[in-house]
């Protein structure tokens, strides 16, 4: 135990002195860390002459040493290829970073006949491609962003590309540092230790058994799709309206029963943790949904899109029956996706990677939205992936069925009353998807351990010795888990 503590303290010390550029395995953590910005600063410093300037200063101090002049010659010769690498990487990274903000300013740029648009008509938007005669003119190649759905879609694409390109940025900074260190013998002030590898791997990831999850996953998906088809054919026979309860929601539960009968050791997590912790996660999920749909409706209103809210008393069926039936259906669906498939994949992959796989499969399973168009279906899958990433954080250490089931239930009711997808509105599903993508990034960037002043647990109160948290007002006395962290009660 003593050795482990010393090693961890040493690792934290190496990080805190700014001597390394960490390369995290989690793309969200890498995007929200200081590594991309430090890498960009180092590359920009090289373009400003930092490497040669440092060598010149060193040469002036040791002008009689022939090794210094040899290193200066190498660095001068290598400056051009390294500068080309730096310019290329920084240009792409900066363009993707700006692309994430497209929904906020896509309408500002304007083009007239002065830039090739005919008839002197002013057109607002951002051309991503070649448009010699305007957005709808002949010879147009590419995407012209002139509406909010297009801007949100482009921003989502830039966001995903930025998450992946951060690895290229950090690798470029490390490569540059390694070259400078190999030539000069030691890195300069801005590059100290940047070439060392510092991939953060949790002990749980190191000890995770490399078991094969795909045979069981294949069986689960096969039974889910077959059961969904059979239940959809059975729906008209029951005379049960689909807005009250869709029988296909029980297909994942049927698949779980088949998998458990075939593989008795399959992972299934229905209840863990305490009831208080589960209630806190449910409240956090409800708050996330309120924020997402509030921002979605506000964005649609600002974009001039008509918002048609549905009254619970005009649905044609008793609203209380819809509420109860939707809760049962949501739990029946989440028993398969979040209670079985998420922990099953986490036997092999990280929680985020598992959530991405579950979200893609879950979104594709809603194949009925394909009838509203391919673009609508693609945006819906993006929303499903973001929701899956959020739920992967919310269900950690608590009841997966209760948290995911209530979240899914409230989501279905919000879609039914606020954003009715029956009309196939691309703007509405795009606004919802954008909100959930932002929420997923915020949720996973939330610190794992932060002061919990709103809901102090019994164990935390005992550790505090009965302190009055409201009267103390000091965050330094509270060291507990946040609503998104692990609860120890």
C-alpha positions in Angstrom: 0.0 0.0 0.0 2.9 2.4 0.8 4.6 1.7 -2.5 1.4 2.4 -4.5 0.8 5.7 -2.7 4.3 6.9 -3.4 4.0 6.0 -7.1 0.8 7.8 -7.4 2.2 10.9 -5.7 5.2 10.9 -8.0 2.9 10.7 -11.1 0.8 13.6 -9.8 4.0 15.6 -9.2 5.2 15.0 -12.8 1.9 16.3 -14.1 1.7 19.3 -11.8 5.0 20.8 -12.8 3.9 21.2 -16.4 6.8 19.0 -17.7 4.8 16.6 -19.7 2.0 16.6 -22.3 -0.4 13.8 -21.3 -2.1 11.8 -24.0 -5.3 10.4 -22.5 -7.0 7.4 -24.0 -10.5 8.9 -23.4 -11.2 11.3 -26.3 -13.6 13.4 -24.2 -11.0 13.7 -21.4 -8.3 14.6 -23.9 -10.5 17.3 -25.5 -11.3 18.8 -22.1 -7.8 18.7 -20.8 -4.9 21.1 -21.3 -3.0 18.8 -23.6 -4.4 20.1 -26.9 -3.8 23.7 -25.9 -0.3 23.1 -24.6 0.5 21.2 -27.8 -0.8 24.1 -29.9 1.2 26.6 -27.9 4.3 24.6 -28.3 3.9 24.3 -32.1 3.0 28.0 -32.4 6.1 28.8 -30.3 8.2 26.8 -32.8 6.7 28.7 -35.7 7.6 32.0 -34.0 11.3 30.9 -34.0 11.4 29.4 -30.5 13.6 26.4 -31.4 16.2 28.4 -33.4 16.1 31.3 -30.9 16.9 28.9 -28.1 19.7 27.4 -30.1 21.1 30.8 -30.8 21.0 31.8 -27.2 22.8 28.6 -26.3 25.4 29.1 -29.1 26.1 32.7 -27.9 26.8 31.3 -24.5 29.0 28.5 -25.7 30.2 29.9 -29.1 33.5 28.0 -28.8 31.9 24.6 -28.6 31.7 23.0 -32.1 28.9 20.7 -30.9 26.6 23.7 -30.3 27.2 25.0 -33.9 26.6 21.5 -35.3 23.2 21.3 -33.4 22.4 24.8 -34.6 22.9 23.7 -38.2 20.7 20.6 -37.7 17.9 22.7 -36.2 18.1 25.3 -39.0 17.8 22.6 -41.6 15.0 20.9 -39.8 13.0 24.1 -39.2 11.2 24.1 -42.6 9.8 20.5 -42.5 8.8 20.9 -38.9 7.2 24.2 -39.7 5.2 22.6 -42.5 4.0 20.0 -40.0 3.1 22.6 -37.4 1.2 24.8 -39.9 -0.8 21.8 -41.2 -1.7 20.5 -37.8 -2.6 23.9 -36.4 -4.7 24.8 -39.4 -6.8 21.7 -39.3 -7.2 21.8 -35.5 -8.2 25.5 -35.6 -10.7 25.0 -38.4 -12.4 22.1 -36.5 -12.4 24.2 -33.3 -14.1 27.1 -35.1 -16.5 24.6 -36.8 -17.9 23.5 -33.4 -19.2 27.1 -33.0 -21.0 27.3 -36.3 -24.6 27.3 -34.9 -23.9 30.6 -33.2 -22.6 32.6 -36.2 -23.4 30.8 -39.4 -25.8 33.5 -40.5 -23.3 36.4 -40.2 -21.3 36.0 -43.4 -22.9 37.4 -46.5 -22.0 37.0 -50.2 -23.0 39.1 -53.2 -22.0 39.4 -56.9 -18.7 40.8 -55.6 -17.6 37.3 -54.7 -19.3 35.5 -57.6 -23.0 35.5 -56.6 -25.2 36.6 -59.5 -27.9 39.3 -59.6 -26.4 41.1 -56.7 -28.5 39.2 -54.2 -27.2 39.0 -50.7 -27.0 35.4 -49.4 -26.2 34.7 -45.8 -24.4 31.5 -44.9 -21.0 29.7 -44.9 -19.9 27.8 -48.0 -18.0 24.6 -47.4 -17.0 23.9 -51.0 -17.1 25.6 -54.4 -20.2 27.8 -55.1 -19.4 30.1 -58.1 -23.0 31.2 -58.6 -24.4 31.1 -55.2 -25.8 28.2 -53.0 -28.3 27.0 -55.7 -26.4 28.0 -58.8 -24.8 25.8 -61.3 -21.4 24.2 -60.6 -22.0 24.2 -56.9 -20.0 21.5 -55.0 -20.1 21.0 -51.3 -22.4 22.0 -48.4 -23.8 25.5 -48.0 -24.7 26.2 -44.3 -27.6 28.6 -44.3 -30.0 26.9 -41.8 -29.7 26.0 -38.2 -30.1 22.2 -38.8 -27.2 22.3 -41.3 -25.1 24.3 -38.9 -25.8 21.9 -36.0 -25.0 18.9 -38.2 -21.8 20.5 -39.3 -20.9 21.4 -35.8 -21.5 17.8 -34.6 -19.3 16.5 -37.4 -16.5 19.0 -36.5 -16.9 18.1 -32.8 -16.4 14.4 -33.5 -13.5 15.1 -35.8 -11.9 17.4 -33.2 -12.0 14.7 -30.6 -10.1 12.4 -32.9 -7.7 15.1 -34.3 -6.6 16.0 -30.7 -4.5 12.8 -30.9 -2.8 14.0 -34.1 -2.1 17.4 -32.4 -0.5 15.9 -29.3 1.4 13.4 -31.4 2.7 16.2 -33.6 3.9 18.1 -30.5 5.6 15.0 -29.1 7.3 14.3 -32.5 8.6 17.8 -32.7 9.9 17.6 -29.1 11.5 14.2 -29.8 13.3 15.6 -32.9 14.5 18.7 -31.0 15.7 16.5 -28.1 17.4 14.0 -30.4 19.4 16.8 -32.2 20.1 19.1 -29.3 20.6 16.5 -26.7 18.0 18.0 -24.3 14.6 19.7 -24.9 14.3 23.5 -24.7 12.2 25.4 -22.1 8.8 24.9 -23.7 9.4 21.2 -24.6 10.8 19.7 -21.4 9.7 16.1 -21.2 7.0 16.5 -23.9 8.3 13.4 -25.8 7.8 11.1 -22.9 4.8 8.9 -22.9 2.2 9.6 -20.2 -0.9 7.6 -21.2 -3.1 7.5 -18.2 -4.5 4.0 -17.7 -6.6 3.2 -14.7 -5.8 0.1 -12.7 -9.2 -1.2 -13.4 -8.5 -1.0 -17.1 -5.1 -2.7 -16.7 -6.7 -5.6 -14.8 -9.8 -5.9 -17.0 -10.0 -9.5 -18.4 -9.7 -9.6 -22.1 -12.8 -11.7 -22.6 -14.7 -12.0 -25.9 -18.0 -10.1 -25.7 -19.0 -10.4 -29.4 -20.6 -13.9 -29.5 -23.0 -13.0 -26.7 -23.6 -9.6 -28.3 -24.5 -11.2 -31.6 -27.0 -13.5 -29.9 -28.5 -10.6 -28.0 -28.9 -8.5 -31.2 -30.3 -11.4 -33.2 -33.0 -12.2 -30.6 -33.8 -8.5 -30.1 -34.4 -7.9 -33.8 -36.4 -11.1 -34.3 -38.5 -10.4 -31.2 -39.1 -6.8 -32.2 -40.4 -8.0 -35.6 -42.7 -10.5 -34.0 -44.1 -8.1 -31.4 -44.7 -5.4 -34.1 -46.9 -7.9 -36.0 -48.6 -8.7 -32.7 -49.4 -5.1 -31.9 -52.5 -4.7 -34.2 -54.0 -7.9 -32.7 -53.9 -6.5 -29.2 -55.7 -3.2 -30.3 -53.3 -1.4 -28.1 -52.4 2.1 -29.4 -48.7 2.5 -30.0 -48.6 5.9 -28.2 -49.8 4.2 -25.1 -47.4 1.3 -25.2 -45.3 -0.2 -28.0 -44.8 -4.0 -27.6 -41.5 -3.8 -29.4 -40.0 -2.2 -26.2 -40.0 -5.6 -24.6 -37.8 -7.2 -27.3 -34.6 -6.3 -25.4 -36.0 -8.0 -22.2 -36.8 -11.1 -24.2 -33.3 -11.1 -25.6 -31.8 -10.9 -22.1 -33.8 -13.9 -21.0 -32.5 -15.9 -24.0 -28.9 -14.8 -23.3 -29.1 -15.7 -19.6 -30.5 -19.1 -20.5 -27.7 -19.6 -22.9 -24.9 -18.0 -20.9 -25.6 -18.3 -17.2 -22.5 -16.1 -16.4 -23.6 -13.2 -18.5 -23.3 -9.7 -16.9 -26.6 -8.3 -15.6 -26.8 -5.3 -13.3 -30.3 -4.3 -12.1 -29.7 -2.9 -8.6 -26.6 -1.8 -6.8 -25.7 1.0 -4.4 -28.2 2.6 -2.0 -31.7 4.0 -2.6 -30.6 7.5 -1.7 -27.8 7.5 -4.3 -30.2 6.1 -6.9 -32.7 8.9 -6.2 -30.0 11.5 -6.6 -29.0 10.1 -10.0 -32.7 10.1 -11.0 -33.0 13.8 -10.0 -29.8 14.6 -11.9 -31.2 12.8 -15.0 -34.4 14.8 -14.8 -32.4 18.0 -14.5 -30.4 17.1 -17.6 -33.6 16.4 -19.6 -35.1 19.7 -18.5 -32.0 21.6 -19.6 -31.7 19.8 -22.9 -35.3 20.3 -23.9 -35.4 23.9 -22.6 -32.3 24.7 -24.8 -33.8 22.9 -27.7 -37.0 24.8 -27.6 -35.2 28.1 -27.1 -33.0 27.4 -30.1 -35.9 26.5 -32.3 -37.7 29.7 -31.2 -34.6 31.8 -32.0 -34.3 30.2 -35.4 -37.9 31.1 -36.2 -39.2 27.6 -36.2 -42.8 27.1 -35.2 -43.2 25.1 -32.0 -46.3 23.0 -31.6 -46.8 21.7 -28.1 -49.2 18.8 -27.5 -51.7 19.0 -24.7 -52.0 15.8 -22.6 -55.8 16.0 -22.9 -55.8 15.9 -26.7 -53.9 12.6 -27.2 -57.1 10.5 -27.5 -56.2 8.2 -24.7 -56.2 8.7 -20.9 -52.9 10.5 -20.0 -52.5 8.6 -16.8 -52.6 5.3 -18.8 -50.0 6.6 -21.1 -47.8 7.7 -18.2 -48.0 4.3 -16.5 -47.6 2.2 -19.7 -44.7 4.3 -20.9 -42.8 3.7 -17.6 -43.3 -0.1 -18.0 -42.2 0.0 -21.6 -39.1 2.1 -20.8 -38.0 -0.3 -18.1 -38.6 -3.2 -20.4 -36.3 -1.6 -23.0 -33.6 -0.5 -20.6 -33.4 -4.0 -19.0 -31.6 -5.0 -22.2 -29.6 -1.9 -23.3 -28.4 -0.5 -20.0 -28.8 -3.3 -17.5 -27.3 -6.0 -19.7 -25.5 -4.7 -22.8 -23.6 -1.8 -21.1 -22.0 -3.8 -18.3 -21.5 -6.7 -20.7 -19.4 -4.6 -23.0 -17.6 -3.0 -20.0 -16.0 -6.4 -19.4 -13.8 -5.6 -22.4 -14.0 -1.9 -23.1 -14.1 1.4 -21.2 -17.5 2.9 -20.1 -17.4 5.5 -22.8 -16.5 3.1 -25.6 -19.2 0.7 -24.4 -21.7 3.6 -24.3 -20.8 4.6 -27.9 -21.4 1.0 -29.1 -24.7 0.7 -27.1 -25.9 4.0 -28.4 -25.2 3.2 -32.1 -27.0 -0.2 -31.8 -29.8 1.3 -29.8 -30.3 4.1 -32.3 -30.2 1.8 -35.3 -32.7 -0.4 -33.6 -35.3 2.4 -34.0 -35.4 1.6 -37.7 -39.0 3.1 -38.0 -37.5 6.6 -38.1 -35.8 5.7 -41.4 -39.2 6.4 -43.0 -38.6 10.1 -42.2 -35.5 10.3 -44.3 -31.9 9.2 -44.1 -30.7 12.5 -42.6 -33.4 12.4 -39.9 -32.4 8.8 -39.1 -28.7 9.8 -38.9 -29.4 12.7 -36.6 -31.5 10.5 -34.4 -28.7 8.0 -34.1 -26.4 10.8 -33.0 -28.9 11.7 -30.3 -29.2 8.1 -29.2 -25.4 7.8 -28.9 -25.2 11.0 -26.8 -28.1 9.8 -24.5 -26.2 6.5 -24.1 -23.0 8.3 -23.1 -25.0 10.3 -20.5 -26.7 7.2 -19.1 -23.3 5.4 -18.8 -22.3 8.0 -16.3 -25.6 8.2 -14.4 -25.9 4.5 -13.8 -22.4 4.0 -12.3 -22.7 2.5 -8.9 -26.5 2.7 -8.6 -29.6 0.9 -9.9 -29.2 0.8 -13.6 -32.9 -0.2 -14.1 -34.3 2.6 -12.0 -32.1 5.4 -13.3 -32.1 4.4 -17.0 -35.8 3.4 -16.9 -37.0 6.7 -15.4 -34.7 8.7 -17.7 -36.0 6.9 -20.7 -39.6 7.3 -19.5 -39.3 11.0 -19.0 -37.6 11.3 -22.4 -40.5 9.6 -24.2 -43.0 11.8 -22.4 -41.0 14.9 -23.3 -40.8 13.9 -26.9 -44.5 13.2 -27.0 -45.5 16.5 -25.5 -42.8 18.9 -26.6 -41.1 17.6 -29.7 -43.5 15.3 -31.4 -41.5 13.4 -34.0 -44.7 12.1 -35.8 -44.3 14.9 -38.4 -40.7 14.0 -39.1 -39.4 17.5 -38.3 -35.6 17.5 -39.0 -35.2 20.8 -37.1 -36.7 19.4 -33.9 -34.6 16.2 -33.8 -31.5 18.2 -34.7 -32.1 20.6 -31.8 -32.6 17.7 -29.4 -29.5 15.9 -30.7 -27.4 19.0 -30.3 -28.6 19.4 -26.7 -27.8 15.9 -25.8 -24.3 16.1 -27.4 -23.5 19.2 -25.3 -25.0 17.5 -22.2 -22.9 14.4 -22.7 -19.7 16.4 -22.9 -20.6 18.4 -19.8 -21.6 15.2 -17.8 -18.3 13.4 -18.6 -16.3 16.5 -17.9 -17.8 16.9 -14.5 -15.3 16.1 -11.7 -15.6 12.6 -10.3 -15.3 14.0 -6.7 -16.7 17.4 -5.9 -18.3 19.0 -2.8 -21.8 17.6 -2.3 -23.5 20.3 -0.4 -27.0 19.5 -1.5 -27.3 15.8 -0.6 -24.7 14.9 2.1 -24.9 11.2 2.8 -25.1 9.7 6.3 -21.5 8.4 6.1 -20.3 11.8 5.0 -22.1 13.4 7.9 -20.5 11.0 10.3 -17.1 11.8 8.8 -17.8 15.5 9.2 -18.6 14.9 12.9 -22.0 16.4 12.7 -20.9 19.7 11.2 -23.7 22.0 9.9 -22.9 22.2 6.2 -25.2 25.1 5.6 -23.6 27.1 8.4 -20.0 26.2 7.6 -20.1 27.5 4.0 -16.6 26.2 3.4 -15.9 23.8 0.6 -12.7 22.7 2.1 -14.5 20.7 4.8 -16.5 18.6 2.4 -14.8 15.9 0.4 -17.6 13.7 -1.0 -18.9 12.4 -4.3 -20.8 14.5 -6.6 -24.2 13.4 -8.0 -22.3 12.0 -10.9 -19.5 10.4 -8.9 -19.5 7.2 -6.8 -21.5 7.4 -3.6 -20.3 5.7 -0.4 -23.1 5.3 2.0 
